[in-house]
Amino acid sequence: MRIVRLDHVQLAMPAGGEADAVAFYQGVLDIPHVPKPPHLAVRGGCWFERGDLKVHLGVDLDFRPATKGHPAFIVEDVRALAAAIAAAGHRVVDDEPLEGYDRVYASDPFGNRLELMQPVL
Protein backbone atom coordinates (compact mmCIF):
# COMPACT_ATOMS: atom_id res chain seq x y z
CA MET A 1 0.00 0.00 0.00
CA ARG A 2 1.20 3.53 -0.75
CA ILE A 3 -0.12 7.06 -0.84
CA VAL A 4 -0.70 8.06 -4.45
CA ARG A 5 -1.13 11.84 -4.27
CA LEU A 6 -2.44 14.71 -2.21
CA ASP A 7 -6.11 15.43 -2.90
CA HIS A 8 -6.56 18.77 -1.13
CA VAL A 9 -5.30 21.03 1.63
CA GLN A 10 -7.68 21.96 4.46
CA LEU A 11 -7.12 25.13 6.44
CA ALA A 12 -9.17 26.37 9.36
CA MET A 13 -11.10 29.60 9.54
CA PRO A 14 -13.35 31.25 12.11
CA ALA A 15 -17.13 31.04 11.83
CA GLY A 16 -18.62 33.70 9.55
CA GLY A 17 -15.44 34.26 7.54
CA GLU A 18 -16.72 32.93 4.22
CA ALA A 19 -16.93 36.34 2.50
CA ASP A 20 -13.35 37.16 3.51
CA ALA A 21 -12.22 33.73 2.30
CA VAL A 22 -13.87 34.22 -1.10
CA ALA A 23 -12.42 37.74 -1.44
CA PHE A 24 -8.91 36.39 -0.77
CA TYR A 25 -8.74 32.91 -2.27
CA GLN A 26 -10.86 33.67 -5.34
CA GLY A 27 -10.41 37.44 -5.61
CA VAL A 28 -6.67 37.70 -4.91
CA LEU A 29 -5.25 34.20 -5.45
CA ASP A 30 -7.59 33.48 -8.40
CA ILE A 31 -8.63 30.01 -7.22
CA PRO A 32 -12.33 29.63 -8.13
CA HIS A 33 -14.84 29.25 -5.32
CA VAL A 34 -16.84 26.03 -5.80
CA PRO A 35 -19.94 24.87 -3.92
CA LYS A 36 -19.44 22.40 -1.11
CA PRO A 37 -21.63 19.30 -1.19
CA PRO A 38 -24.93 20.20 0.53
CA HIS A 39 -24.40 17.82 3.46
CA LEU A 40 -21.03 19.51 4.17
CA ALA A 41 -22.14 23.08 3.42
CA VAL A 42 -24.21 23.16 6.61
CA ARG A 43 -20.92 23.16 8.56
CA GLY A 44 -19.84 26.47 7.02
CA GLY A 45 -16.50 27.14 5.37
CA CYS A 46 -15.82 27.11 1.66
CA TRP A 47 -13.89 25.33 -1.06
CA PHE A 48 -11.64 26.68 -3.80
CA GLU A 49 -10.60 24.47 -6.69
CA ARG A 50 -9.01 24.60 -10.13
CA GLY A 51 -8.07 21.24 -11.59
CA ASP A 52 -5.76 19.43 -9.18
CA LEU A 53 -5.38 22.55 -6.99
CA LYS A 54 -7.85 22.22 -4.10
CA VAL A 55 -7.90 24.40 -1.00
CA HIS A 56 -10.71 23.80 1.49
CA LEU A 57 -11.44 26.02 4.46
CA GLY A 58 -13.39 24.58 7.35
CA VAL A 59 -14.87 26.38 10.32
CA ASP A 60 -13.11 25.74 13.61
CA LEU A 61 -15.08 27.06 16.58
CA ASP A 62 -11.83 27.23 18.58
CA PHE A 63 -9.97 28.82 15.66
CA ARG A 64 -6.29 29.66 15.89
CA PRO A 65 -4.35 30.45 12.70
CA ALA A 66 -1.72 28.02 11.43
CA THR A 67 1.41 30.15 11.71
CA LYS A 68 3.99 27.40 11.23
CA GLY A 69 2.39 24.53 9.30
CA HIS A 70 1.35 25.73 5.84
CA PRO A 71 0.64 24.80 2.24
CA ALA A 72 3.25 25.77 -0.35
CA PHE A 73 1.93 26.85 -3.75
CA ILE A 74 3.97 26.94 -6.94
CA VAL A 75 3.12 30.22 -8.67
CA GLU A 76 3.92 31.81 -12.03
CA ASP A 77 4.96 35.28 -10.84
CA VAL A 78 5.65 35.32 -7.11
CA ARG A 79 6.54 39.01 -6.94
CA ALA A 80 3.38 40.16 -8.75
CA LEU A 81 1.22 37.91 -6.57
CA ALA A 82 2.98 39.13 -3.43
CA ALA A 83 2.30 42.72 -4.48
CA ALA A 84 -1.38 41.93 -5.09
CA ILE A 85 -1.67 40.26 -1.68
CA ALA A 86 -0.02 43.23 0.03
CA ALA A 87 -2.21 45.68 -1.90
CA ALA A 88 -5.26 43.79 -0.63
CA GLY A 89 -4.04 44.46 2.91
CA HIS A 90 -2.53 41.10 3.81
CA ARG A 91 0.88 40.39 5.29
CA VAL A 92 3.72 39.30 2.97
CA VAL A 93 7.24 38.54 4.19
CA ASP A 94 10.44 37.37 2.55
CA ASP A 95 12.25 34.45 4.13
CA GLU A 96 15.59 32.76 3.88
CA PRO A 97 16.53 31.86 0.31
CA LEU A 98 15.69 28.36 -0.86
CA GLU A 99 17.86 27.10 -3.70
CA GLY A 100 15.95 26.96 -6.97
CA TYR A 101 13.05 29.19 -5.88
CA ASP A 102 12.02 32.79 -5.39
CA ARG A 103 9.58 32.60 -2.49
CA VAL A 104 7.62 34.56 0.07
CA TYR A 105 5.25 33.84 2.90
CA ALA A 106 1.83 35.47 3.05
CA SER A 107 -1.04 35.41 5.49
CA ASP A 108 -4.62 34.74 4.49
CA PRO A 109 -7.38 36.90 6.04
CA PHE A 110 -7.37 34.68 9.12
CA GLY A 111 -3.62 34.65 9.74
CA ASN A 112 -2.94 31.23 8.20
CA ARG A 113 0.55 31.03 6.71
CA LEU A 114 0.90 30.36 2.96
CA GLU A 115 4.18 29.80 1.12
CA LEU A 116 4.34 31.04 -2.47
CA MET A 117 7.15 29.59 -4.57
CA GLN A 118 8.34 30.35 -8.09
CA PRO A 119 10.95 28.04 -9.62
CA VAL A 120 14.03 29.95 -10.77
CA LEU A 121 15.15 28.67 -14.14
C-alpha positions in Angstrom: 0.0 0.0 0.0 1.2 3.5 -0.8 -0.1 7.1 -0.8 -0.7 8.1 -4.5 -1.1 11.8 -4.3 -2.4 14.7 -2.2 -6.1 15.4 -2.9 -6.6 18.8 -1.1 -5.3 21.0 1.6 -7.7 22.0 4.5 -7.1 25.1 6.4 -9.2 26.4 9.4 -11.1 29.6 9.5 -13.4 31.3 12.1 -17.1 31.0 11.8 -18.6 33.7 9.6 -15.4 34.3 7.5 -16.7 32.9 4.2 -16.9 36.3 2.5 -13.3 37.2 3.5 -12.2 33.7 2.3 -13.9 34.2 -1.1 -12.4 37.7 -1.4 -8.9 36.4 -0.8 -8.7 32.9 -2.3 -10.9 33.7 -5.3 -10.4 37.4 -5.6 -6.7 37.7 -4.9 -5.2 34.2 -5.4 -7.6 33.5 -8.4 -8.6 30.0 -7.2 -12.3 29.6 -8.1 -14.8 29.2 -5.3 -16.8 26.0 -5.8 -19.9 24.9 -3.9 -19.4 22.4 -1.1 -21.6 19.3 -1.2 -24.9 20.2 0.5 -24.4 17.8 3.5 -21.0 19.5 4.2 -22.1 23.1 3.4 -24.2 23.2 6.6 -20.9 23.2 8.6 -19.8 26.5 7.0 -16.5 27.1 5.4 -15.8 27.1 1.7 -13.9 25.3 -1.1 -11.6 26.7 -3.8 -10.6 24.5 -6.7 -9.0 24.6 -10.1 -8.1 21.2 -11.6 -5.8 19.4 -9.2 -5.4 22.6 -7.0 -7.9 22.2 -4.1 -7.9 24.4 -1.0 -10.7 23.8 1.5 -11.4 26.0 4.5 -13.4 24.6 7.3 -14.9 26.4 10.3 -13.1 25.7 13.6 -15.1 27.1 16.6 -11.8 27.2 18.6 -10.0 28.8 15.7 -6.3 29.7 15.9 -4.3 30.4 12.7 -1.7 28.0 11.4 1.4 30.1 11.7 4.0 27.4 11.2 2.4 24.5 9.3 1.3 25.7 5.8 0.6 24.8 2.2 3.3 25.8 -0.3 1.9 26.8 -3.7 4.0 26.9 -6.9 3.1 30.2 -8.7 3.9 31.8 -12.0 5.0 35.3 -10.8 5.7 35.3 -7.1 6.5 39.0 -6.9 3.4 40.2 -8.8 1.2 37.9 -6.6 3.0 39.1 -3.4 2.3 42.7 -4.5 -1.4 41.9 -5.1 -1.7 40.3 -1.7 0.0 43.2 0.0 -2.2 45.7 -1.9 -5.3 43.8 -0.6 -4.0 44.5 2.9 -2.5 41.1 3.8 0.9 40.4 5.3 3.7 39.3 3.0 7.2 38.5 4.2 10.4 37.4 2.5 12.2 34.5 4.1 15.6 32.8 3.9 16.5 31.9 0.3 15.7 28.4 -0.9 17.9 27.1 -3.7 16.0 27.0 -7.0 13.0 29.2 -5.9 12.0 32.8 -5.4 9.6 32.6 -2.5 7.6 34.6 0.1 5.3 33.8 2.9 1.8 35.5 3.0 -1.0 35.4 5.5 -4.6 34.7 4.5 -7.4 36.9 6.0 -7.4 34.7 9.1 -3.6 34.6 9.7 -2.9 31.2 8.2 0.6 31.0 6.7 0.9 30.4 3.0 4.2 29.8 1.1 4.3 31.0 -2.5 7.2 29.6 -4.6 8.3 30.4 -8.1 11.0 28.0 -9.6 14.0 30.0 -10.8 15.1 28.7 -14.1 
